[in-house]
Amino acid sequence: MSIDFLHKIARGWATALTLLVLASGAGMARAEPAPARITSLYDAFGKPSAMVKDWGYSALIEYGGKRILFDTGNNAEIFAHNIAAKGVDLADLDFVIVSHRHGDHTSGLNYLLQVNPDVPIYVPKENFGVFGAALPGSFYPRDEALPPDMRYFDGSPPERLHFGSPWPDANFNWITETTEIAPGFHLIMQKGTWGVDLDAMEISLAIDTPEGIVLVVGCSHPTLERIVEAASALSDKPIRLVIGGTHLLPAKQPEIERIATALLERYHVQWIAPVHCTGEPAFEILNKRFGSRYLYAGLGSVIEIGHDVKASDDGSSKPDAEAADPT
């Protein structure tokens, strides 16, 4: 075997190894870490941008490789506009959570279901709720003495009665109790007992992260303290962040001060990002009490929830973003 032939073989192996290393490096360069953030898509306050302010709430949660839409806002057209302005792809969602039945959290479902009709949607189960329901056919009292034409279903009701919904084709998954729907993703189910609607069943989302529990709340009708307490019971980890509507809008200053103290001293909440139904006086009080651990989360804001917790903006909601004004 000649020396020249051996040199050719060596050069061939060297070239192959170089190409392998380059290909491997290119693959590593393409492998970006999965986002860990919460983006505000719908609210009535925020910095100037192409997005439209309106009363209601919606947020996109990206964590652990999952993309989760939490609530859908108050108006389907405004919701669609803000989705476009922020460049969000609703066709690529793992699941949706609708915290409760109120219109300022549900109306965007009309647009969502046009874009992604089959996406799983987790909703509270209520006997006669807007998300549909099913009850045993025996749920009402009977009177055998009545003639058939005066009796429901002629006296022979079906085993189960199914009640309709404004979104009859939606892939609703009814939640009746606190449930882990994916590893580290817990839905906290509670009944609201505070405010004008005393019967609102509400879901909050608790995400178990290495640094602690990230708690996303829609309107906190069950009271923020009860929700935080339930989230604390899920893990020995601290409450890393509370973000969402805290329902302090009807509360007086002493009550807001008391709740702020409880969050800090009893539940040791590390960061807070209040939005939506929190109320302007509560924004000010919580900002003062939490100081540098108060995060601004107005419309279009992005809250990073990885190793570091901080508020930022990826720039896609600036006024020059290409999005048509729905009005």
C-alpha positions in Angstrom: 0.0 0.0 0.0 1.5 3.3 -1.1 2.2 6.3 1.1 0.1 8.5 -1.2 -2.9 6.2 -0.9 -2.6 6.3 2.9 -2.4 10.1 2.8 -5.6 10.2 0.7 -7.4 8.0 3.3 -6.3 10.2 6.1 -7.4 13.3 4.3 -10.8 11.7 3.6 -11.3 10.9 7.3 -10.2 14.4 8.3 -12.7 16.0 5.9 -15.5 13.7 7.2 -14.7 14.5 10.8 -14.6 18.3 10.0 -18.0 18.1 8.3 -19.4 16.1 11.3 -18.2 18.7 13.8 -19.5 21.6 11.7 -22.9 19.9 11.3 -23.0 19.2 15.0 -22.1 22.8 15.8 -24.8 24.1 13.4 -27.4 21.9 15.1 -26.3 23.2 18.5 -26.6 26.8 17.2 -30.1 26.1 16.0 -31.2 24.6 19.4 -32.5 27.6 21.3 -33.8 27.3 24.8 -37.6 27.1 25.1 -39.3 30.3 26.1 -40.3 30.8 29.7 -42.5 33.8 29.8 -46.0 35.2 30.1 -47.3 37.7 27.5 -50.2 40.0 28.2 -52.6 39.9 25.3 -55.7 41.7 26.6 -56.1 44.4 29.3 -57.4 47.9 29.8 -54.0 49.5 30.7 -50.6 49.4 29.1 -47.9 51.5 27.4 -48.6 53.0 23.9 -48.6 50.3 21.2 -50.5 48.9 18.3 -52.5 46.8 20.6 -56.0 48.0 21.7 -56.9 48.4 25.3 -60.2 47.0 26.6 -61.6 45.7 29.8 -60.8 42.0 30.2 -57.9 39.6 30.4 -55.9 37.2 28.3 -52.3 36.0 28.4 -50.1 33.5 26.6 -48.0 31.3 28.9 -44.9 29.6 27.5 -43.1 27.3 29.8 -41.6 23.8 29.8 -42.1 23.5 26.0 -45.8 24.2 26.3 -47.9 27.1 24.9 -51.0 27.8 26.9 -53.6 30.5 26.3 -55.1 31.7 29.6 -58.5 33.5 29.1 -59.6 35.2 25.9 -60.6 38.8 26.7 -63.9 40.7 26.3 -64.3 41.3 22.6 -63.4 38.8 19.8 -62.4 41.5 17.3 -60.1 43.3 19.7 -58.7 39.9 20.8 -58.0 39.0 17.2 -56.3 42.4 16.6 -54.1 42.1 19.6 -53.1 38.6 18.7 -52.0 39.9 15.3 -50.2 42.9 16.7 -48.2 40.7 19.1 -47.5 38.1 16.4 -49.0 35.2 18.4 -49.9 31.9 16.6 -53.1 30.5 18.1 -52.9 27.5 15.9 -49.9 26.2 17.8 -51.3 25.8 21.4 -51.1 22.8 23.7 -54.3 23.8 25.5 -56.4 26.7 26.7 -57.6 27.6 30.2 -60.7 29.7 30.7 -60.7 30.8 34.3 -64.4 31.5 34.7 -67.6 32.2 32.8 -67.6 36.0 32.7 -67.7 37.7 29.3 -64.5 39.7 29.8 -62.6 36.4 29.9 -64.6 34.3 27.4 -65.6 36.4 24.4 -62.4 35.8 22.4 -63.4 32.1 22.2 -65.4 33.1 19.1 -62.1 34.0 17.3 -60.0 31.3 18.9 -62.3 28.5 17.7 -62.1 29.9 14.1 -58.3 29.5 14.2 -58.0 26.4 16.3 -61.3 24.6 16.6 -60.0 21.4 18.2 -57.7 22.8 20.9 -58.5 21.3 24.3 -60.1 24.0 26.6 -60.2 23.5 30.3 -63.2 25.2 31.9 -65.0 25.1 35.3 -67.9 22.7 35.5 -71.2 24.4 36.5 -74.7 22.9 36.5 -76.1 25.4 34.0 -72.9 27.2 32.8 -72.1 28.8 29.5 -69.6 26.0 28.8 -72.4 23.4 28.7 -73.2 20.8 31.3 -74.7 17.4 31.9 -76.9 16.3 34.8 -78.7 13.1 35.7 -82.2 12.9 34.3 -83.4 12.4 37.9 -82.2 15.9 39.0 -85.8 17.2 39.3 -88.6 15.9 41.6 -91.4 13.7 40.0 -95.1 13.7 40.3 -96.5 10.3 39.1 -100.1 11.5 39.5 -99.8 13.9 36.6 -100.8 12.9 33.1 -98.0 12.3 30.6 -98.6 15.6 28.8 -97.9 17.5 32.0 -94.7 15.7 32.8 -91.2 16.4 31.5 -90.4 14.0 28.7 -93.8 12.3 29.2 -92.6 10.9 32.5 -89.6 9.1 30.9 -86.6 11.4 31.0 -83.2 10.3 29.6 -80.5 9.0 32.0 -78.5 12.2 31.4 -79.5 15.7 30.3 -77.0 17.7 28.2 -77.2 21.4 28.3 -76.0 23.6 25.5 -73.3 26.3 25.1 -72.7 29.3 22.9 -69.7 27.3 21.6 -71.3 23.9 21.0 -68.4 22.5 19.0 -65.6 23.5 21.4 -63.5 20.8 22.9 -64.4 21.7 26.5 -62.9 19.7 29.4 -64.9 20.3 32.5 -62.9 20.7 35.7 -64.5 19.9 39.1 -61.6 19.8 41.5 -57.9 20.8 41.6 -56.2 18.7 39.0 -52.7 18.2 37.5 -53.3 18.2 33.7 -49.6 17.9 32.7 -46.5 17.3 34.8 -46.1 20.5 36.9 -49.2 22.2 35.6 -52.0 22.3 38.2 -55.5 23.7 37.8 -56.8 25.0 41.1 -60.6 24.9 41.2 -62.5 27.0 43.7 -65.9 28.8 44.1 -66.0 32.5 44.1 -67.6 34.0 47.2 -66.6 37.7 46.9 -68.0 40.3 44.6 -71.3 40.8 42.7 -71.3 37.2 41.3 -71.3 34.9 44.4 -71.5 31.7 42.4 -68.6 32.0 39.9 -66.5 28.8 39.8 -62.9 29.8 38.9 -59.8 28.0 37.7 -56.3 29.3 38.5 -53.1 27.8 37.1 -50.1 26.9 39.3 -46.9 26.0 37.5 -44.3 24.1 39.4 -40.9 25.5 38.4 -37.5 24.8 40.0 -37.5 28.2 41.6 -41.1 28.0 43.0 -44.7 28.1 42.1 -45.8 30.5 39.3 -49.5 31.3 40.0 -51.7 32.7 37.2 -55.1 34.0 38.2 -57.9 35.3 36.1 -60.1 37.4 38.4 -59.6 35.9 41.9 -63.3 35.7 42.8 -62.5 33.0 45.4 -60.2 35.7 46.9 -56.5 36.0 46.3 -55.6 34.7 49.7 -57.5 31.4 49.2 -56.0 30.9 45.8 -52.4 31.5 47.1 -53.1 29.2 50.1 -54.2 26.4 47.8 -51.2 26.9 45.6 -48.9 26.8 48.6 -50.4 23.4 49.6 -49.3 21.9 46.2 -45.5 22.1 47.0 -42.9 22.9 49.6 -41.5 25.4 47.2 -42.2 29.1 47.7 -44.8 31.1 45.7 -42.4 32.6 43.1 -44.8 34.8 41.3 -48.5 35.8 41.3 -49.7 37.3 38.0 -53.2 38.1 36.9 -56.4 39.8 38.1 -56.5 40.1 41.9 -60.1 41.4 42.3 -59.1 44.1 44.6 -61.1 46.7 42.6 -64.0 46.8 45.1 -61.7 46.6 48.2 -61.0 49.6 50.5 -57.5 50.7 51.3 -57.3 48.9 54.8 -58.3 45.6 53.1 -55.8 46.1 50.3 -53.1 46.8 52.9 -54.1 43.7 54.9 -54.0 41.5 51.8 -50.6 42.9 50.8 -49.2 42.1 54.2 -50.6 38.6 54.1 -49.0 38.0 50.7 -45.7 39.2 51.9 -45.5 37.9 55.5 -47.8 34.9 55.7 -47.4 33.4 52.2 -44.0 34.9 51.4 -44.9 35.7 47.8 -41.7 36.7 46.1 -42.9 38.6 43.0 -46.3 40.1 42.0 -47.6 41.3 38.6 -51.2 42.5 39.2 -53.4 43.3 36.2 -57.0 43.6 35.0 -59.5 43.8 38.0 -56.8 44.8 40.6 -57.8 48.5 40.6 -55.7 51.6 40.4 -55.5 52.2 44.2 -54.3 48.5 44.6 -51.7 49.0 41.9 -50.2 51.8 43.9 -50.4 50.0 47.3 -48.9 46.7 46.0 -46.2 48.7 44.1 -45.2 50.4 47.3 -45.3 47.2 49.4 -43.5 44.9 47.0 -41.0 47.5 45.8 -38.5 46.2 43.3 -40.4 42.9 43.3 -43.5 44.5 41.8 -43.6 43.8 38.0 -45.4 46.0 35.5 -47.6 43.7 33.3 -49.7 46.0 31.2 -51.0 45.2 27.8 -48.2 43.8 25.6 -45.8 43.3 28.5 -43.7 40.1 28.7 -42.9 38.6 32.1 -39.9 36.2 32.1 -40.4 33.3 34.5 -37.3 31.3 34.1 -34.3 31.4 36.4 -34.8 35.2 36.6 -38.1 36.9 37.0 -38.4 40.2 35.2 -40.6 42.4 33.0 -39.6 43.1 29.4 -41.0 43.8 26.0 -39.9 42.0 22.8 -40.8 45.0 20.7 -43.6 43.4 18.7 -46.3 45.6 20.3 -44.7 49.0 19.4 -46.8 51.5 17.5 -45.2 50.7 14.2 -46.3 47.0 14.3 -48.3 46.0 11.3 -51.8 45.6 12.6 -55.1 47.1 11.4 -57.1 49.1 13.8 -60.3 47.0 14.5 -62.3 50.2 15.1 
